[in-house]
Amino acid sequence: MSVQFLLASSVLILVAAAVAGYLISEEVSKNAAHDRAASTALFMQSILEPMAQELDQAKELSPATIVKLDHLFADEQFRSRFPYFELWRPDGTVAYSTSRQLIGRRFNPPAGLVRALGGEVAADYADLSAGEHTLRHFSTRYLEIYSPVRRADSAAIVAVAEVHEDTELLHQEIFEVRLSSWIIVAGASALIMLGLFGIVHRGSATIERQRQKLEQRADEAERVSEEIRILRDRARLASLRLTDFNEKLTRGIGADLHDGPAQLIGFAVLQIEPARRAKTKGEREQSLEAITRTLEEALREIRMIARSLLLPDIDRLNLEQVVARAVKLHEARTATTVRVETAAARIALPTVIKTCAYRFVQEGLNNAHRHASGNDQQVTCRIDGALLTLSVRDGGRRPGEPAPQGTGDSGLGIHGLRQRVESLGGTLEFEPGPAGAVLTMTLDLGGGMLDE
């Protein structure tokens, strides 16, 4: 506790010390600048007041007065401290300046000049954007001290003297004053901090001994509470997993029935009309044989779903073999050809992934046969890292081919397939077009799927 108190109190005391030190140093800096301005103004008034009296009667200084001022500001020691000087008339006209180009010119009265015309000594850092400074291309912010020059026999202000003082010496004095004030504040803060720490440290030692005894008594109760919490979390997690499993199982059964037997039966229905219209016994027998094979396949899948809710022989196949099996059965049913491209697909995957891949290829090829008459059917399967991409594409119906016939439920098939894929965290995209349709499934196999 004593360490915590030391840290907390250190922050608070340091903040308070920083605020106090800042305020004190700022006030001292202002006072130093004000004192410097006052002493400089008093000095300049004593020198300039006799010379500036003629501005009470005339608009310009006499040549003799200008020569005296030139002599005064030509002194090297004087000029090193005050590199620039202006004598302003109340209307903003420069009556005299060490910069000859300013004499006789009128500028917008600076803020310091306005305050000096009000009777006070003003000190400001130079505004480099002011007209009298831009004309001389000023790049240094001198300390500008404005001092009112009064008429000898009254308090009327006849002019304002402005000196530009080099701030290097002033800044050095301000730095030394600020450093002294910061040292004093820091020392006082350290003494306060040490005194408070000593008091709290003694109390903290007593509290620490009592805390250790209480912790020893509470350890056993905490261990029991932790065991209860772990058991409760395990029970809740098991319940969630069971609910999720049941939901996925239900959705899987529905998808399997629709994407498998329903598609096969729908295909068999499409073959009934050709059997009816067959002109020869051989054609009729061929159509009936295709219907028989399809219905037998549908019946076989229904039995497999009912028996284990999974395709039984898929467990022993890798992904490439699963795709090949779906393609082979489709080619046998439809008497069409499918091009297959696989890359890095000879890996073992969970059965649910292989079942999804099988149904995807089956649904995609059935749609290609139904809507594109099986033209240019192609299945692509590749695995890049942990990303599985399966796609089925066709070349579209050729000119002159009849429109597809069927139950019109391909949209529901795509919907059911999308539910199956999305339940595994994947995405399904269908891109129809006159040049052919593309059905793409993307599935991230990360999260341990490749290790199962």
C-alpha positions in Angstrom: 0.0 0.0 0.0 2.9 2.3 0.8 4.3 1.9 -2.7 0.8 2.5 -4.2 0.4 5.6 -2.1 3.9 6.8 -3.1 3.0 6.4 -6.7 -0.4 8.0 -6.4 0.8 10.9 -4.2 3.8 11.4 -6.5 1.5 11.9 -9.4 -0.7 14.3 -7.5 2.1 16.2 -5.9 4.0 16.4 -9.2 0.9 17.7 -11.0 0.4 20.3 -8.2 4.1 21.2 -8.3 4.0 21.5 -12.0 1.0 23.8 -11.9 2.4 25.9 -9.1 5.9 26.0 -10.7 4.4 27.0 -14.0 2.3 29.8 -12.5 5.1 31.1 -10.3 7.6 31.0 -13.2 5.2 32.7 -15.5 4.4 35.4 -13.0 8.1 35.9 -12.2 8.8 36.1 -16.0 6.1 38.7 -16.5 7.5 40.7 -13.6 11.0 40.5 -14.9 9.9 41.7 -18.4 7.8 44.4 -16.8 10.7 45.6 -14.6 13.0 45.6 -17.6 10.4 47.6 -19.6 9.9 50.1 -16.8 13.6 50.7 -16.3 14.2 51.0 -20.0 11.3 53.4 -20.4 12.5 55.6 -17.5 15.9 55.7 -19.0 14.6 56.6 -22.5 12.2 59.2 -21.1 15.1 61.0 -19.3 17.1 61.2 -22.6 14.4 61.8 -25.1 11.9 64.0 -23.4 13.8 67.3 -24.0 14.4 66.4 -27.6 10.8 65.4 -28.4 9.2 68.6 -27.1 9.4 70.2 -30.5 6.9 67.6 -31.8 4.3 69.5 -29.7 4.5 72.4 -32.1 5.9 70.8 -35.3 5.2 67.7 -37.3 8.8 66.9 -37.8 12.0 67.0 -35.8 14.6 69.6 -36.6 17.8 68.6 -38.3 19.8 69.4 -35.1 17.6 67.1 -33.0 17.9 64.3 -35.6 21.7 64.7 -35.5 21.6 64.4 -31.7 19.5 61.2 -31.9 21.8 59.8 -34.5 24.8 60.4 -32.3 23.0 58.8 -29.3 22.1 55.6 -31.1 25.3 55.3 -33.0 27.1 54.4 -29.8 28.2 50.8 -30.1 27.3 49.8 -26.5 23.9 51.5 -26.8 23.2 50.0 -30.2 24.1 46.4 -29.1 21.3 46.6 -26.5 18.8 48.6 -28.5 19.4 47.8 -32.2 16.3 49.7 -33.4 14.5 52.8 -32.2 11.4 54.7 -33.4 9.8 57.9 -32.2 6.1 57.8 -33.0 3.7 60.7 -33.4 0.2 60.0 -31.9 -1.3 59.6 -35.4 1.0 56.6 -36.2 3.6 58.6 -38.2 7.2 57.7 -37.6 8.9 61.0 -36.6 12.4 59.4 -36.2 13.9 56.0 -36.7 17.3 54.4 -36.9 15.9 52.9 -40.1 15.8 55.9 -42.4 13.2 54.4 -44.7 10.6 54.6 -42.0 10.9 58.3 -41.2 7.8 60.2 -42.3 5.8 57.1 -43.1 2.5 56.3 -41.4 1.5 52.8 -40.3 -1.3 51.1 -38.5 -0.6 51.9 -34.8 0.7 48.7 -33.0 -1.1 47.5 -29.9 1.8 48.7 -27.7 1.6 52.2 -29.3 -2.1 52.4 -28.5 -1.5 51.4 -24.9 1.4 53.9 -24.6 -0.8 56.7 -25.9 -3.1 55.8 -23.0 -0.4 56.7 -20.6 1.2 53.3 -19.7 4.5 51.7 -20.5 3.9 48.7 -22.8 6.1 45.8 -23.6 5.4 43.2 -26.3 7.3 40.9 -28.6 7.5 42.2 -32.1 4.8 41.2 -34.6 6.8 40.3 -37.6 3.7 40.8 -39.9 3.4 44.5 -39.0 4.1 46.9 -41.8 7.0 48.7 -40.2 8.7 45.2 -39.7 8.0 43.7 -43.1 9.4 46.8 -44.8 12.7 46.0 -43.0 12.4 42.3 -43.4 12.5 41.5 -39.7 13.1 37.9 -38.8 13.9 38.4 -35.0 11.1 38.9 -32.5 12.7 41.7 -30.4 11.1 42.9 -27.2 9.3 46.2 -28.1 9.1 48.7 -25.3 6.7 51.6 -25.8 7.2 54.6 -23.5 5.0 57.8 -23.6 6.8 61.1 -23.9 4.9 63.9 -22.2 4.9 67.7 -22.6 7.2 69.3 -20.2 4.5 71.6 -18.6 1.6 69.1 -18.5 0.7 65.4 -18.7 -0.2 65.6 -22.4 1.6 63.0 -24.5 3.4 64.5 -27.5 5.1 61.3 -28.8 5.8 57.6 -28.0 9.3 56.2 -27.9 9.8 52.6 -29.1 13.0 50.7 -28.5 13.7 47.2 -29.8 15.7 45.4 -27.1 17.7 42.3 -27.7 16.0 39.5 -25.7 19.1 37.3 -25.2 20.0 38.8 -21.9 16.4 39.0 -20.8 15.8 35.4 -21.7 18.9 34.4 -19.7 17.6 36.3 -16.6 14.1 34.7 -17.0 15.6 31.3 -17.4 17.6 31.7 -14.2 14.6 32.9 -12.3 12.4 30.1 -13.6 15.1 27.5 -12.7 15.3 28.9 -9.2 11.6 28.8 -8.7 11.4 25.2 -10.1 14.1 24.1 -7.7 12.3 25.6 -4.7 9.0 24.0 -5.7 10.6 20.6 -6.4 12.4 20.6 -3.0 9.3 21.5 -1.1 7.3 18.8 -3.0 9.9 16.2 -2.2 9.9 17.0 1.5 6.1 16.8 1.6 6.1 13.5 -0.3 8.7 11.9 2.0 6.8 13.0 5.1 3.5 11.5 3.9 5.2 8.3 2.8 6.7 7.7 6.2 3.3 8.0 7.9 1.6 5.7 5.4 4.4 3.2 5.3 3.9 2.4 9.0 0.2 1.9 8.6 0.7 -0.1 5.5 2.9 -2.6 7.2 0.2 -3.3 9.8 -2.5 -3.7 7.1 -0.2 -6.0 5.1 0.2 -8.4 8.0 -3.6 -8.5 8.5 -4.1 -9.0 4.8 -1.9 -12.0 4.6 -3.8 -13.7 7.4 -7.1 -13.0 5.7 -5.7 -14.4 2.4 -4.6 -17.6 4.0 -8.1 -18.1 5.4 -9.8 -17.2 2.1 -7.6 -19.5 -0.1 -9.6 -22.6 0.6 -12.9 -20.9 -0.1 -11.6 -19.4 -3.3 -10.3 -22.8 -4.5 -13.8 -24.3 -3.9 -15.5 -21.4 -5.6 -13.1 -21.8 -8.6 -13.9 -25.5 -8.9 -17.6 -24.7 -8.9 -17.2 -22.0 -11.5 -15.3 -24.4 -13.8 -17.9 -27.1 -13.5 -20.7 -24.5 -14.2 -18.9 -23.2 -17.3 -18.3 -26.8 -18.5 -22.0 -27.6 -18.1 -23.0 -24.4 -19.9 -20.6 -25.0 -22.8 -21.8 -28.6 -23.1 -25.4 -27.4 -23.3 -24.5 -24.8 -26.0 -22.5 -27.4 -28.0 -25.4 -29.8 -27.8 -27.9 -27.2 -29.0 -25.6 -26.1 -31.8 -25.0 -29.8 -32.8 -28.7 -30.5 -33.0 -29.4 -27.3 -35.0 -26.6 -28.2 -37.5 -27.8 -31.8 -37.7 -31.3 -30.7 -38.5 -30.0 -28.2 -41.2 -27.7 -30.9 -42.5 -30.4 -33.4 -42.9 -32.6 -30.9 -44.8 -29.8 -29.9 -47.0 -28.8 -33.5 -47.7 -32.4 -34.5 -48.7 -32.8 -31.5 -50.9 -29.4 -31.4 -52.5 -29.2 -35.2 -53.0 -32.3 -37.3 -53.5 -34.5 -34.3 -54.4 -32.1 -33.4 -57.2 -32.0 -36.9 -58.5 -35.7 -37.4 -58.4 -36.1 -34.0 -60.2 -33.6 -35.2 -62.8 -35.7 -38.4 -63.2 -38.8 -36.3 -63.7 -37.0 -34.5 -66.5 -36.4 -37.9 -68.2 -40.0 -38.9 -68.2 -41.1 -36.6 -71.0 -38.3 -37.9 -73.4 -39.4 -41.5 -72.6 -43.0 -40.6 -73.5 -41.9 -39.0 -76.8 -39.4 -41.8 -77.7 -40.1 -42.9 -81.3 -38.4 -46.3 -80.9 -38.3 -48.9 -78.3 -34.5 -48.6 -78.0 -34.8 -44.8 -77.2 -37.6 -45.5 -74.7 -35.5 -48.3 -73.0 -32.5 -45.9 -72.8 -34.6 -43.2 -71.1 -36.2 -45.7 -68.8 -32.8 -47.1 -67.9 -31.6 -43.6 -67.1 -34.7 -42.9 -65.0 -34.2 -46.3 -63.2 -30.5 -45.6 -62.5 -31.3 -42.1 -61.2 -34.1 -43.3 -58.9 -32.0 -46.1 -57.6 -29.3 -43.6 -56.8 -31.8 -41.4 -55.0 -33.1 -44.4 -53.1 -29.6 -45.4 -52.2 -28.8 -42.0 -50.9 -32.1 -41.8 -48.9 -31.1 -45.2 -47.3 -27.6 -43.9 -46.5 -29.0 -40.7 -45.0 -31.5 -42.7 -42.9 -28.8 -45.1 -41.8 -26.0 -42.8 -40.8 -27.0 -39.2 -41.9 -23.7 -39.2 -43.8 -22.3 -40.5 -47.0 -20.8 -43.7 -45.6 -17.9 -44.2 -48.1 -16.8 -40.5 -48.0 -15.1 -41.1 -44.7 -12.3 -43.1 -46.5 -11.8 -40.6 -49.4 -9.7 -37.4 -49.6 -11.1 -34.3 -51.1 -9.9 -35.0 -54.6 -11.5 -38.4 -54.6 -14.8 -36.9 -53.3 -14.9 -34.5 -56.2 -14.0 -37.2 -58.6 -16.8 -39.4 -57.3 -19.4 -36.7 -57.6 -18.3 -35.9 -61.2 -18.2 -39.6 -62.2 -21.8 -40.2 -61.0 -23.0 -37.1 -62.8 -21.3 -38.2 -66.1 -22.9 -41.6 -65.7 -26.4 -40.2 -65.1 -26.3 -37.5 -67.9 -23.9 -39.0 -70.5 -22.0 -35.7 -70.5 -18.4 -34.9 -70.0 -17.0 -32.8 -67.1 -13.4 -31.3 -67.1 -11.9 -31.5 -63.6 -8.9 -29.4 -62.3 -7.6 -30.1 -58.8 -4.7 -28.6 -56.9 -3.4 -29.6 -53.5 -6.7 -31.4 -52.8 -5.2 -34.8 -51.7 -5.7 -34.1 -48.0 -7.8 -35.6 -45.3 -10.7 -33.3 -44.2 -13.5 -33.7 -41.7 -16.5 -35.7 -43.1 -18.8 -32.6 -42.8 -16.5 -30.7 -45.2 -16.2 -33.5 -47.7 -20.0 -33.9 -47.6 -20.5 -30.2 -48.3 -18.0 -30.4 -51.2 -19.8 -33.4 -52.6 -23.2 -31.7 -52.4 -21.8 -28.5 -53.9 -20.4 -30.4 -57.0 -23.6 -32.4 -57.3 -25.8 -29.3 -57.1 -23.6 -27.3 -59.5 -23.4 -30.0 -62.1 -27.1 -30.7 -61.9 -27.8 -27.0 -62.5 -25.3 -26.9 -65.4 -27.0 -29.9 -67.0 -30.5 -28.5 -66.5 -29.9 -24.9 -67.6 -26.9 -25.2 -70.0 -27.6 -28.7 -71.4 -24.3 -29.8 -69.9 -22.2 -27.6 -72.3 -18.6 -27.0 -71.3 -19.0 -28.3 -67.7 -15.9 -27.7 -65.6 -15.1 -28.3 -61.9 -12.2 -26.6 -60.2 -10.9 -27.5 -56.8 -7.8 -25.9 -55.1 -6.5 -25.3 -51.6 -4.3 -22.3 -51.0 -2.9 -22.5 -47.5 -6.0 -23.0 -45.4 -8.5 -21.6 -48.0 -10.6 -24.1 -50.0 -12.1 -22.9 -53.3 -14.5 -25.0 -55.3 -16.2 -23.8 -58.5 -18.5 -25.3 -61.1 -19.0 -23.5 -64.4 -20.7 -24.1 -67.7 -20.7 -22.7 -71.2 -24.4 -21.7 -71.3 -27.0 -22.8 -73.7 -25.9 -22.8 -77.4 -28.1 -21.0 -80.0 -31.0 -23.1 -81.0 -31.1 -25.3 -77.9 -34.5 -25.5 -76.2 -35.1 -23.7 -73.0 -34.5 -25.8 -69.8 -37.3 -27.8 -68.5 -37.8 -28.7 -64.8 -39.5 -27.9 -61.6 -38.0 -24.5 -61.3 -36.5 -25.1 -57.9 -32.9 -24.4 -58.6 -33.1 -21.2 -56.6 -34.2 -23.2 -53.6 -31.3 -25.6 -54.3 -28.8 -22.7 -54.3 -30.4 -21.4 -51.1 -30.1 -24.7 -49.3 -26.5 -25.1 -50.5 -25.7 -21.6 -49.3 -27.1 -22.5 -45.8 -24.9 -25.6 -45.7 -21.8 -23.6 -46.7 -22.4 -20.7 -44.4 -23.1 -23.1 -41.5 -19.4 -24.1 -41.9 -18.3 -20.4 -42.0 -17.9 -20.3 -45.8 -19.3 -18.2 -48.6 -21.3 -19.1 -51.7 -21.4 -16.9 -54.9 -23.5 -17.5 -58.0 -22.8 -15.5 -61.1 -25.2 -16.2 -64.0 -24.6 -14.9 -67.5 -25.3 -15.6 -71.2 -21.9 -17.0 -71.7 -22.3 -19.4 -68.8 -22.8 -19.5 -65.1 -20.3 -19.9 -62.3 -21.0 -21.3 -58.8 -18.2 -20.7 -56.3 -17.7 -21.9 -52.8 -15.0 -20.6 -50.5 -14.3 -22.1 -47.1 -11.6 -21.3 -44.5 -10.1 -24.6 -43.3 -8.3 -22.9 -40.4 -9.2 -23.4 -36.8 -8.0 -27.0 -36.7 -10.0 -28.4 -39.7 -6.9 -29.5 -41.5 -5.7 -31.4 -38.4 -8.9 -33.4 -37.9 
